[in-house]
Amino acid sequence: LNAIDRGKQKRSMADLRSVGTAIESFSIDHKAYPTATDIETLRDLLEPDYIPVMPRVDGWARSFGVESDSNGYRIYSLGKDGVADGCPGGPTQAFGADICFADGQFTQWPEGVQR
């Protein structure tokens, strides 16, 4: 089961990175980040010009969280437990910890042995 959850984390991270790349491309063209508070609004702004088909759910089939305005953005997965932890930052070792990508980089990510 740990291997399955680890795969879900890796998929979520890859999808967050892809969405982040699309947001960065949008910001170059518009000189500002897109404004969105949910994944569907963000998808409407990015598809198909910046990403052909935008992932909208994480490895556990929950919608990605979005906080984005013209100055910056944060997109995140709530992890296995689906409970927000606020992205305190740095590496985590719990499958339930959020995975957070903000302004072009991961700010909270899984690392090492997970439990």
Number of C-alpha atoms within 10 A of each C-alpha: 6 11 9 10 18 16 13 19 24 16 15 26 22 14 20 28 19 16 24 21 17 20 24 21 17 19 16 10 9 11 12 15 20 22 17 18 16 16 19 15 13 20 18 11 18 20 13 12 11 18 18 10 12 20 17 19 16 25 21 17 12 14 18 23 19 21 17 20 14 13 12 17 21 21 22 25 30 24 26 19 12 14 12 15 13 12 18 12 14 13 15 19 13 17 20 21 24 26 29 28 23 19 17 15 13 20 17 20 20 22 11 9 11 14 10
